[in-house]
Amino acid sequence: MGNPLEDRLSQLKSQYTSGQKELDKLHQTENDLQVTLLRISGGIQVLEEEIAKAQQSSQRQQS
């Protein structure tokens, strides 16, 4: 049987490593979501601009 303090230290180091890996995964997920949101935001902006242009063109044709 090993030293209880060394056993506990080993457990804590293992838990720390697991926690760090999970945190790294969460950071990567956050980065991926930020990229996705940026892309969606760009798409929204383009569509809003196109809708505005179409409405202006439609108003000119009605005048």
C-alpha positions in Angstrom: 0.0 0.0 0.0 1.4 3.4 -1.0 1.7 6.5 1.0 -1.8 8.1 1.4 -0.4 11.6 0.7 1.3 10.4 -2.5 -1.8 8.6 -3.6 -3.9 11.7 -3.0 -1.3 13.9 -4.8 -1.5 11.5 -7.8 -5.3 11.7 -7.8 -5.3 15.4 -7.7 -2.8 15.7 -10.5 -4.9 13.4 -12.6 -8.0 15.4 -11.9 -6.2 18.6 -12.7 -5.0 17.2 -16.0 -8.5 16.1 -16.9 -9.9 19.5 -15.9 -7.3 21.3 -18.0 -8.2 19.1 -21.0 -11.9 19.9 -20.6 -11.1 23.6 -20.3 -9.1 23.4 -23.5 -12.1 21.8 -25.3 -14.4 24.5 -24.0 -12.0 27.2 -25.3 -11.9 25.5 -28.7 -15.7 25.3 -28.7 -15.9 29.0 -27.8 -13.6 29.9 -30.6 -15.5 27.8 -33.1 -18.8 29.4 -32.1 -17.3 32.9 -32.4 -16.2 32.1 -35.9 -19.6 30.8 -36.8 -21.4 33.8 -35.3 -19.1 36.1 -37.2 -19.9 34.3 -40.4 -23.6 34.5 -39.7 -23.3 38.1 -38.8 -21.7 38.8 -42.1 -24.4 37.0 -43.9 -27.1 39.0 -42.1 -25.4 42.2 -43.0 -25.1 41.3 -46.7 -28.8 40.3 -46.8 -29.9 43.4 -45.0 -28.0 45.5 -47.5 -29.5 43.6 -50.5 -33.0 44.0 -49.1 -32.4 47.8 -48.6 -31.1 48.1 -52.2 -34.1 46.1 -53.5 -36.5 48.4 -51.6 -34.8 51.5 -52.9 -35.0 50.2 -56.4 -38.6 49.3 -56.0 -39.4 52.8 -54.6 -37.7 54.4 -57.6 -39.6 52.4 -60.1 -42.9 53.3 -58.4 -42.0 57.1 -58.6 
